[in-house]
Amino acid sequence: MLGQLALWAKIANEASCGSPRWIGRGLSCVCIKRKGAYERICMNLTPVQEERLQRLKHRMKVYFDSSRRDHQEALKALWHATYPDQELQGLISEQWKDMGWQGRDPSTDFRGAGFISLENLLFFAKTFSTSFQRLLKKQCGNRATWEYPFAVAGVNITFMIMQMLDLQSTKPRTFVRAIFIQMLSEDEWAFDLLYCVAFVVMDKQWLDKNASYMDFNEVLKSTRTQLERELMLDDVMRIEDMPSYSLLC
């Protein structure tokens, strides 16, 4: 069973315009070093950013409820997107273990990240089906005898991104959060796209480190570090601009 994700220290010593004391003081804009110059990142959100951020926050607060019809249908949709040629025997079935859930009832694994983690998996399966199937079936690289369970790993990745972006806080505390909120102006599905990038980065890190089951949390930490680094790169204004986005197919 995967342990609770370890919390990281917040990003330190990121380039800022003058003193870093702007954090939490309610100033309207800050500056960060990008594209070889200082670029202003505004903390006062546009109406579009505010609307999309609130919608995303709402998604993050929804618990998975196995009694809700829409949640049941989403779970069935995930099965059919994953195994289009196999009939699902039931929402509680031994079949779910093949996808990498811990038991016969996948609903018990959503407690850490809620319904949005199911939405993320479904988005990945439908948007980048080739990458999704490649990771599900562990088709690339020299794999460990004890591999990470695919679906449970996906829930952990959702939780990691939620922690990294710190979207539930009332005041901005990291540049990564500010950059991501600006990305919401370009694409309402930026969170889901970032999730897909994170999953392929995690799998690549897994292979690069010759990792096994007990190494999962360490691999997740290094995945977060790489995501943060790429989000801060020059000219990364959208999720699609991240270097690791090219791993998706």
CYANA upper distance limits for C-alpha pairs under 8 A (distance plus 0.5 A):
  1 MET  CA    102 GLN  CA      7.98
  2 LEU  CA    216 PHE  CA      8.34
  3 GLY  CA    217 ASN  CA      8.23
  5 LEU  CA    156 ASN  CA      7.87
  5 LEU  CA    160 MET  CA      7.88
  5 LEU  CA    217 ASN  CA      6.99
  6 ALA  CA    217 ASN  CA      7.76
  7 LEU  CA    163 GLN  CA      8.29
  8 TRP  CA    221 LYS  CA      8.33
 10 LYS  CA    174 THR  CA      7.97
 11 ILE  CA    174 THR  CA      7.31
 14 GLU  CA     32 ILE  CA      8.18
 14 GLU  CA    175 PHE  CA      8.14
 15 ALA  CA     31 CYS  CA      8.36
 15 ALA  CA     32 ILE  CA      5.88
 15 ALA  CA     33 LYS  CA      6.22
 16 SER  CA     20 PRO  CA      6.79
 16 SER  CA     30 VAL  CA      7.52
 16 SER  CA     31 CYS  CA      5.88
 16 SER  CA     32 ILE  CA      5.46
 16 SER  CA     33 LYS  CA      7.51
 17 CYS  CA     30 VAL  CA      7.12
 17 CYS  CA     31 CYS  CA      5.55
 17 CYS  CA     32 ILE  CA      7.15
 17 CYS  CA     38 TYR  CA      8.03
 21 ARG  CA     25 ARG  CA      7.82
 22 TRP  CA     26 GLY  CA      7.73
 22 TRP  CA     27 LEU  CA      6.79
 22 TRP  CA     30 VAL  CA      7.90
 23 ILE  CA    172 PRO  CA      7.34
 23 ILE  CA    173 ARG  CA      6.32
 23 ILE  CA    174 THR  CA      8.49
 24 GLY  CA    171 LYS  CA      6.17
 24 GLY  CA    172 PRO  CA      6.91
 24 GLY  CA    173 ARG  CA      7.05
 26 GLY  CA     43 MET  CA      8.42
 26 GLY  CA    171 LYS  CA      8.03
 27 LEU  CA     43 MET  CA      7.63
 28 SER  CA     42 CYS  CA      6.25
 28 SER  CA     43 MET  CA      5.45
 28 SER  CA     44 ASN  CA      5.86
 29 CYS  CA     40 ARG  CA      6.77
 29 CYS  CA     41 ILE  CA      6.04
 29 CYS  CA     42 CYS  CA      4.59
 29 CYS  CA     43 MET  CA      5.81
 29 CYS  CA     44 ASN  CA      7.81
 30 VAL  CA     40 ARG  CA      6.08
 30 VAL  CA     41 ILE  CA      5.86
 30 VAL  CA     42 CYS  CA      6.87
 30 VAL  CA     43 MET  CA      8.00
 31 CYS  CA     38 TYR  CA      6.24
 31 CYS  CA     39 GLU  CA      5.75
 31 CYS  CA     40 ARG  CA      4.88
 31 CYS  CA     41 ILE  CA      6.34
 32 ILE  CA     38 TYR  CA      5.79
 32 ILE  CA     39 GLU  CA      5.96
 32 ILE  CA     40 ARG  CA      7.11
 32 ILE  CA     41 ILE  CA      7.80
 32 ILE  CA    175 PHE  CA      8.32
 33 LYS  CA     37 ALA  CA      6.07
 33 LYS  CA     38 TYR  CA      5.02
 33 LYS  CA     39 GLU  CA      6.76
 34 ARG  CA     38 TYR  CA      6.47
 34 ARG  CA     39 GLU  CA      6.67
 34 ARG  CA    232 MET  CA      8.04
 34 ARG  CA    233 LEU  CA      7.36
 34 ARG  CA    234 ASP  CA      5.34
 34 ARG  CA    235 ASP  CA      7.72
 35 LYS  CA    234 ASP  CA      5.09
 35 LYS  CA    235 ASP  CA      6.59
 36 GLY  CA    234 ASP  CA      7.97
 41 ILE  CA    178 ALA  CA      7.36
 41 ILE  CA    179 ILE  CA      7.78
 42 CYS  CA    178 ALA  CA      8.31
 43 MET  CA    172 PRO  CA      8.04
 43 MET  CA    178 ALA  CA      7.62
 45 LEU  CA     49 GLN  CA      6.15
 45 LEU  CA     50 GLU  CA      6.19
 46 THR  CA     50 GLU  CA      6.57
 47 PRO  CA     51 GLU  CA      6.54
 48 VAL  CA     52 ARG  CA      6.64
 48 VAL  CA    185 SER  CA      6.89
 49 GLN  CA     53 LEU  CA      6.36
 49 GLN  CA    181 ILE  CA      7.15
 49 GLN  CA    182 GLN  CA      7.55
 49 GLN  CA    184 LEU  CA      6.59
 49 GLN  CA    185 SER  CA      6.12
 50 GLU  CA     54 GLN  CA      6.58
 51 GLU  CA     55 ARG  CA      6.73
 52 ARG  CA     56 LEU  CA      6.63
 52 ARG  CA    184 LEU  CA      7.19
 52 ARG  CA    188 GLU  CA      6.83
 53 LEU  CA     57 LYS  CA      6.59
 53 LEU  CA    181 ILE  CA      7.64
 53 LEU  CA    184 LEU  CA      7.99
 54 GLN  CA     58 HIS  CA      6.63
 55 ARG  CA     59 ARG  CA      6.86
 56 LEU  CA     60 MET  CA      6.81
 57 LYS  CA     61 LYS  CA      7.00
 57 LYS  CA    167 LEU  CA      7.56
 57 LYS  CA    168 GLN  CA      7.22
 58 HIS  CA     62 VAL  CA      7.20
 59 ARG  CA    115 PHE  CA      7.97
 59 ARG  CA    116 ILE  CA      6.43
 60 MET  CA    113 ALA  CA      8.00
 60 MET  CA    114 GLY  CA      7.46
 60 MET  CA    115 PHE  CA      8.04
 60 MET  CA    116 ILE  CA      6.45
 61 LYS  CA    114 GLY  CA      7.71
 62 VAL  CA    114 GLY  CA      6.47
 62 VAL  CA    115 PHE  CA      6.24
 62 VAL  CA    116 ILE  CA      7.72
 63 TYR  CA    110 PHE  CA      8.29
 63 TYR  CA    111 ARG  CA      7.69
 63 TYR  CA    113 ALA  CA      8.31
 63 TYR  CA    114 GLY  CA      4.91
 63 TYR  CA    115 PHE  CA      5.84
 64 PHE  CA     71 HIS  CA      7.36
 64 PHE  CA    107 SER  CA      7.41
 64 PHE  CA    110 PHE  CA      6.81
 64 PHE  CA    111 ARG  CA      7.75
 64 PHE  CA    114 GLY  CA      5.68
 64 PHE  CA    115 PHE  CA      5.04
 65 ASP  CA     71 HIS  CA      6.99
 65 ASP  CA    107 SER  CA      8.21
 65 ASP  CA    115 PHE  CA      8.49
 66 SER  CA     71 HIS  CA      6.89
 66 SER  CA     72 GLN  CA      6.69
 66 SER  CA    107 SER  CA      6.96
 67 SER  CA     71 HIS  CA      8.19
 67 SER  CA     72 GLN  CA      7.89
 68 ARG  CA     72 GLN  CA      6.79
 69 ARG  CA     73 GLU  CA      6.64
 70 ASP  CA     74 ALA  CA      6.65
 71 HIS  CA     75 LEU  CA      6.78
 71 HIS  CA    115 PHE  CA      8.23
 72 GLN  CA     76 LYS  CA      6.80
 72 GLN  CA     91 LEU  CA      8.08
 73 GLU  CA     77 ALA  CA      6.53
 74 ALA  CA     78 LEU  CA      6.74
 74 ALA  CA    118 LEU  CA      8.04
 74 ALA  CA    119 GLU  CA      8.09
 74 ALA  CA    122 LEU  CA      8.34
 75 LEU  CA     79 TRP  CA      6.97
 75 LEU  CA     91 LEU  CA      8.21
 75 LEU  CA    118 LEU  CA      7.77
 76 LYS  CA     80 HIS  CA      6.82
 76 LYS  CA     88 LEU  CA      8.24
 76 LYS  CA     91 LEU  CA      7.95
 77 ALA  CA     81 ALA  CA      6.53
 77 ALA  CA    122 LEU  CA      7.87
 78 LEU  CA     82 THR  CA      6.54
 78 LEU  CA    118 LEU  CA      8.36
 78 LEU  CA    121 LEU  CA      7.80
 78 LEU  CA    122 LEU  CA      5.77
 78 LEU  CA    125 ALA  CA      7.95
 79 TRP  CA     83 TYR  CA      6.31
 79 TRP  CA     84 PRO  CA      8.02
 79 TRP  CA     88 LEU  CA      7.65
 80 HIS  CA     84 PRO  CA      5.15
 80 HIS  CA     85 ASP  CA      8.23
 80 HIS  CA     86 GLN  CA      8.06
 80 HIS  CA     87 GLU  CA      8.41
 80 HIS  CA     88 LEU  CA      8.37
 81 ALA  CA    122 LEU  CA      7.88
 81 ALA  CA    125 ALA  CA      6.58
 81 ALA  CA    126 LYS  CA      7.07
 82 THR  CA    125 ALA  CA      7.05
 82 THR  CA    133 GLN  CA      7.90
 88 LEU  CA     95 GLN  CA      8.06
 89 GLN  CA     93 SER  CA      6.95
 89 GLN  CA     95 GLN  CA      8.15
 91 LEU  CA    105 ASP  CA      7.30
 91 LEU  CA    106 PRO  CA      8.42
 92 ILE  CA     96 TRP  CA      8.21
 92 ILE  CA    104 ARG  CA      5.78
 92 ILE  CA    105 ASP  CA      5.20
 92 ILE  CA    106 PRO  CA      7.96
 93 SER  CA    104 ARG  CA      5.28
 93 SER  CA    105 ASP  CA      7.14
 94 GLU  CA     98 ASP  CA      8.35
 94 GLU  CA    103 GLY  CA      7.76
 94 GLU  CA    104 ARG  CA      5.35
 95 GLN  CA     99 MET  CA      8.11
 95 GLN  CA    104 ARG  CA      7.69
 96 TRP  CA    100 GLY  CA      7.45
 96 TRP  CA    101 TRP  CA      6.47
 96 TRP  CA    103 GLY  CA      7.65
 96 TRP  CA    104 ARG  CA      6.38
 96 TRP  CA    105 ASP  CA      7.74
 96 TRP  CA    106 PRO  CA      7.27
 97 LYS  CA    101 TRP  CA      5.43
 97 LYS  CA    102 GLN  CA      6.81
 97 LYS  CA    103 GLY  CA      6.39
 97 LYS  CA    104 ARG  CA      6.92
 99 MET  CA    136 LEU  CA      7.68
 99 MET  CA    149 PRO  CA      8.10
 99 MET  CA    150 PHE  CA      6.83
 99 MET  CA    151 ALA  CA      6.41
100 GLY  CA    149 PRO  CA      4.81
100 GLY  CA    150 PHE  CA      5.21
100 GLY  CA    151 ALA  CA      5.21
100 GLY  CA    152 VAL  CA      6.64
101 TRP  CA    105 ASP  CA      8.36
101 TRP  CA    106 PRO  CA      6.25
101 TRP  CA    109 ASP  CA      7.62
101 TRP  CA    149 PRO  CA      7.28
101 TRP  CA    150 PHE  CA      8.02
101 TRP  CA    151 ALA  CA      6.06
101 TRP  CA    152 VAL  CA      6.13
102 GLN  CA    106 PRO  CA      7.70
102 GLN  CA    109 ASP  CA      7.72
102 GLN  CA    149 PRO  CA      8.44
102 GLN  CA    152 VAL  CA      7.75
106 PRO  CA    110 PHE  CA      7.83
107 SER  CA    111 ARG  CA      8.36
109 ASP  CA    152 VAL  CA      7.34
109 ASP  CA    155 VAL  CA      8.18
110 PHE  CA    114 GLY  CA      5.54
110 PHE  CA    115 PHE  CA      7.27
110 PHE  CA    117 SER  CA      7.55
110 PHE  CA    118 LEU  CA      8.14
110 PHE  CA    155 VAL  CA      7.26
112 GLY  CA    155 VAL  CA      7.81
112 GLY  CA    156 ASN  CA      8.02
112 GLY  CA    159 PHE  CA      7.33
113 ALA  CA    117 SER  CA      6.34
113 ALA  CA    155 VAL  CA      6.77
113 ALA  CA    156 ASN  CA      7.90
113 ALA  CA    158 THR  CA      6.93
113 ALA  CA    159 PHE  CA      5.74
114 GLY  CA    118 LEU  CA      8.06
115 PHE  CA    119 GLU  CA      6.98
116 ILE  CA    120 ASN  CA      6.53
116 ILE  CA    158 THR  CA      8.22
117 SER  CA    121 LEU  CA      6.85
117 SER  CA    154 GLY  CA      7.62
117 SER  CA    155 VAL  CA      5.76
117 SER  CA    158 THR  CA      6.09
117 SER  CA    159 PHE  CA      8.36
118 LEU  CA    122 LEU  CA      6.69
118 LEU  CA    155 VAL  CA      8.04
119 GLU  CA    123 PHE  CA      6.51
120 ASN  CA    124 PHE  CA      6.64
120 ASN  CA    158 THR  CA      7.92
120 ASN  CA    192 ASP  CA      6.18
120 ASN  CA    195 TYR  CA      7.27
120 ASN  CA    196 CYS  CA      8.37
121 LEU  CA    125 ALA  CA      6.64
121 LEU  CA    151 ALA  CA      8.34
121 LEU  CA    154 GLY  CA      7.20
122 LEU  CA    126 LYS  CA      6.67
123 PHE  CA    127 THR  CA      6.28
123 PHE  CA    192 ASP  CA      7.33
124 PHE  CA    128 PHE  CA      6.02
124 PHE  CA    129 SER  CA      7.32
124 PHE  CA    132 PHE  CA      6.83
124 PHE  CA    192 ASP  CA      8.21
124 PHE  CA    195 TYR  CA      8.47
124 PHE  CA    196 CYS  CA      6.33
125 ALA  CA    129 SER  CA      5.35
125 ALA  CA    132 PHE  CA      5.97
125 ALA  CA    133 GLN  CA      8.15
128 PHE  CA    132 PHE  CA      6.57
128 PHE  CA    248 LEU  CA      7.20
128 PHE  CA    249 CYS  CA      6.18
129 SER  CA    133 GLN  CA      6.50
129 SER  CA    249 CYS  CA      8.06
130 THR  CA    134 ARG  CA      6.63
130 THR  CA    249 CYS  CA      6.31
131 SER  CA    135 LEU  CA      6.71
131 SER  CA    200 VAL  CA      8.15
131 SER  CA    248 LEU  CA      6.39
131 SER  CA    249 CYS  CA      5.95
132 PHE  CA    136 LEU  CA      6.56
133 GLN  CA    137 LYS  CA      6.46
134 ARG  CA    138 LYS  CA      6.35
134 ARG  CA    139 GLN  CA      5.80
134 ARG  CA    140 CYS  CA      7.71
135 LEU  CA    139 GLN  CA      7.18
135 LEU  CA    140 CYS  CA      8.41
135 LEU  CA    150 PHE  CA      8.00
135 LEU  CA    200 VAL  CA      8.18
135 LEU  CA    203 ASP  CA      7.78
136 LEU  CA    150 PHE  CA      6.37
138 LYS  CA    143 ARG  CA      8.04
141 GLY  CA    207 LEU  CA      6.92
142 ASN  CA    207 LEU  CA      7.49
142 ASN  CA    210 ASN  CA      8.22
143 ARG  CA    147 GLU  CA      7.53
143 ARG  CA    207 LEU  CA      7.57
143 ARG  CA    210 ASN  CA      7.92
144 ALA  CA    210 ASN  CA      7.61
144 ALA  CA    211 ALA  CA      7.24
144 ALA  CA    212 SER  CA      5.91
144 ALA  CA    213 TYR  CA      8.49
145 THR  CA    212 SER  CA      7.81
146 TRP  CA    212 SER  CA      6.14
146 TRP  CA    213 TYR  CA      5.81
147 GLU  CA    212 SER  CA      6.40
147 GLU  CA    213 TYR  CA      5.97
148 TYR  CA    153 ALA  CA      7.17
148 TYR  CA    212 SER  CA      7.77
148 TYR  CA    213 TYR  CA      5.89
148 TYR  CA    216 PHE  CA      7.52
149 PRO  CA    153 ALA  CA      6.43
150 PHE  CA    154 GLY  CA      6.85
151 ALA  CA    155 VAL  CA      7.11
152 VAL  CA    156 ASN  CA      6.90
153 ALA  CA    157 ILE  CA      6.70
154 GLY  CA    158 THR  CA      6.93
154 GLY  CA    199 PHE  CA      7.67
155 VAL  CA    159 PHE  CA      6.95
156 ASN  CA    160 MET  CA      6.64
157 ILE  CA    161 ILE  CA      6.76
157 ILE  CA    195 TYR  CA      7.63
157 ILE  CA    198 ALA  CA      7.61
157 ILE  CA    199 PHE  CA      7.46
157 ILE  CA    220 LEU  CA      8.04
158 THR  CA    162 MET  CA      6.79
158 THR  CA    195 TYR  CA      7.15
159 PHE  CA    163 GLN  CA      6.81
160 MET  CA    164 MET  CA      6.60
160 MET  CA    220 LEU  CA      8.28
160 MET  CA    224 ARG  CA      7.89
161 ILE  CA    165 LEU  CA      6.56
161 ILE  CA    195 TYR  CA      7.82
161 ILE  CA    224 ARG  CA      8.18
162 MET  CA    166 ASP  CA      6.60
162 MET  CA    167 LEU  CA      7.39
163 GLN  CA    167 LEU  CA      8.36
164 MET  CA    177 ARG  CA      8.32
164 MET  CA    224 ARG  CA      7.81
165 LEU  CA    174 THR  CA      8.45
165 LEU  CA    176 VAL  CA      7.04
165 LEU  CA    177 ARG  CA      5.32
165 LEU  CA    180 PHE  CA      8.01
166 ASP  CA    173 ARG  CA      8.30
166 ASP  CA    177 ARG  CA      7.03
167 LEU  CA    177 ARG  CA      7.43
172 PRO  CA    177 ARG  CA      7.43
172 PRO  CA    178 ALA  CA      7.37
173 ARG  CA    177 ARG  CA      7.97
174 THR  CA    178 ALA  CA      7.19
175 PHE  CA    179 ILE  CA      6.55
176 VAL  CA    180 PHE  CA      6.60
176 VAL  CA    228 GLU  CA      7.08
176 VAL  CA    231 LEU  CA      7.15
176 VAL  CA    232 MET  CA      7.40
177 ARG  CA    181 ILE  CA      6.72
178 ALA  CA    182 GLN  CA      6.95
179 ILE  CA    183 MET  CA      6.92
179 ILE  CA    231 LEU  CA      7.93
179 ILE  CA    232 MET  CA      8.38
179 ILE  CA    237 MET  CA      8.35
180 PHE  CA    184 LEU  CA      7.08
180 PHE  CA    190 ALA  CA      8.39
180 PHE  CA    231 LEU  CA      8.42
181 ILE  CA    185 SER  CA      7.77
182 GLN  CA    186 GLU  CA      7.97
183 MET  CA    187 ASP  CA      6.93
183 MET  CA    190 ALA  CA      7.14
183 MET  CA    237 MET  CA      6.99
183 MET  CA    238 ARG  CA      6.05
183 MET  CA    239 ILE  CA      7.89
184 LEU  CA    188 GLU  CA      5.67
184 LEU  CA    189 TRP  CA      7.90
184 LEU  CA    190 ALA  CA      6.46
186 GLU  CA    238 ARG  CA      7.52
187 ASP  CA    238 ARG  CA      8.47
189 TRP  CA    193 LEU  CA      6.75
190 ALA  CA    194 LEU  CA      6.51
190 ALA  CA    238 ARG  CA      8.35
190 ALA  CA    239 ILE  CA      6.95
191 PHE  CA    195 TYR  CA      6.71
192 ASP  CA    196 CYS  CA      6.99
193 LEU  CA    197 VAL  CA      6.90
193 LEU  CA    239 ILE  CA      7.18
194 LEU  CA    198 ALA  CA      6.54
194 LEU  CA    239 ILE  CA      6.76
195 TYR  CA    199 PHE  CA      6.73
196 CYS  CA    200 VAL  CA      7.07
196 CYS  CA    248 LEU  CA      8.18
197 VAL  CA    201 VAL  CA      6.63
197 VAL  CA    244 SER  CA      6.91
197 VAL  CA    245 TYR  CA      6.13
197 VAL  CA    247 LEU  CA      8.12
197 VAL  CA    248 LEU  CA      7.53
198 ALA  CA    202 MET  CA      6.46
198 ALA  CA    223 THR  CA      7.41
198 ALA  CA    224 ARG  CA      8.37
198 ALA  CA    227 LEU  CA      7.57
199 PHE  CA    203 ASP  CA      6.81
200 VAL  CA    204 LYS  CA      6.68
200 VAL  CA    244 SER  CA      8.49
200 VAL  CA    247 LEU  CA      7.14
200 VAL  CA    248 LEU  CA      7.53
201 VAL  CA    205 GLN  CA      6.60
201 VAL  CA    223 THR  CA      6.75
201 VAL  CA    244 SER  CA      7.28
201 VAL  CA    247 LEU  CA      8.38
202 MET  CA    206 TRP  CA      6.56
202 MET  CA    219 VAL  CA      7.11
202 MET  CA    220 LEU  CA      6.91
202 MET  CA    223 THR  CA      5.90
203 ASP  CA    207 LEU  CA      6.86
204 LYS  CA    208 ASP  CA      6.57
205 GLN  CA    209 LYS  CA      6.52
205 GLN  CA    219 VAL  CA      6.81
205 GLN  CA    222 SER  CA      8.03
205 GLN  CA    223 THR  CA      7.42
206 TRP  CA    210 ASN  CA      6.61
206 TRP  CA    211 ALA  CA      5.68
206 TRP  CA    212 SER  CA      8.36
206 TRP  CA    216 PHE  CA      8.38
206 TRP  CA    219 VAL  CA      6.66
207 LEU  CA    211 ALA  CA      6.92
209 LYS  CA    219 VAL  CA      8.50
211 ALA  CA    215 ASP  CA      6.20
211 ALA  CA    216 PHE  CA      7.87
211 ALA  CA    219 VAL  CA      8.20
212 SER  CA    216 PHE  CA      7.55
215 ASP  CA    219 VAL  CA      6.79
216 PHE  CA    220 LEU  CA      6.65
217 ASN  CA    221 LYS  CA      6.73
218 GLU  CA    222 SER  CA      6.91
219 VAL  CA    223 THR  CA      6.61
220 LEU  CA    224 ARG  CA      6.75
221 LYS  CA    225 THR  CA      6.87
222 SER  CA    226 GLN  CA      6.79
223 THR  CA    227 LEU  CA      6.74
224 ARG  CA    228 GLU  CA      6.67
225 THR  CA    229 ARG  CA      6.69
226 GLN  CA    230 GLU  CA      6.64
227 LEU  CA    231 LEU  CA      6.63
228 GLU  CA    232 MET  CA      6.92
229 ARG  CA    233 LEU  CA      7.02
230 GLU  CA    236 VAL  CA      7.98
230 GLU  CA    242 MET  CA      6.39
230 GLU  CA    243 PRO  CA      7.50
231 LEU  CA    236 VAL  CA      6.73
231 LEU  CA    239 ILE  CA      8.47
231 LEU  CA    242 MET  CA      7.23
232 MET  CA    236 VAL  CA      7.58
235 ASP  CA    241 ASP  CA      7.77
236 VAL  CA    241 ASP  CA      5.43
236 VAL  CA    242 MET  CA      6.38
237 MET  CA    241 ASP  CA      6.93
238 ARG  CA    242 MET  CA      7.77
239 ILE  CA    245 TYR  CA      7.73
240 GLU  CA    245 TYR  CA      6.27
241 ASP  CA    245 TYR  CA      7.54
242 MET  CA    246 SER  CA      8.40
244 SER  CA    248 LEU  CA      8.32
